[in-house]
């Protein structure tokens, strides 16, 4: 019996970006790309690439900071619709995806930031991305936005709550391109009910 169910929800890749170096002075800025070669280690150009990574603040309840763990945070994927809402709530005409360090922007899948962990985004041309978990709003995008729009950045965290997208890792290698279509596959299990 398949553990993942293909859904009728499809999205389109509308933007690709790479953060080629660590965040400097708490400022994020991803560089746009037309295509992204993905291996089991993620995107080789990306600062978050690698099959393992040092643990960070997201998992301090499980490991001391700096512990070597599996890298399930190779990519940051956001929804075009959710980022438009974040921009609207902040009083911006549009969100520059580079400011939030996005790797992939997808349009067309509703309630994107709340997709179940272990869901797959399978591209028609081969690559498959596994969703780890929701990406919580952090301070770096706020500081980056504030550099461009002084006084506006502080509104990022509240506006992005529940709309910050997801982190993901590469399950099947391939190259993503702007315009590629992805299909959502979700785990075949009921909600946890302890």
ABEGO torsion letter per residue (X at the ends): XBABBBBABBBBBABBBBBABBBBGGBBBBBBBABBBBBAAEBAABAABEABBBBBAAAAAABBBGBBBBBAAABBBBBAAAAAAAAAAAGBABBBAAAAGBABBBBGBBGAAABBBGBBBBBAAGBBBBBABBBBBBAAAAAAAAAABBGAAAAAAAAABGAAEBBBBBABBEBBBBGBBBBBBBBBBBBBBX
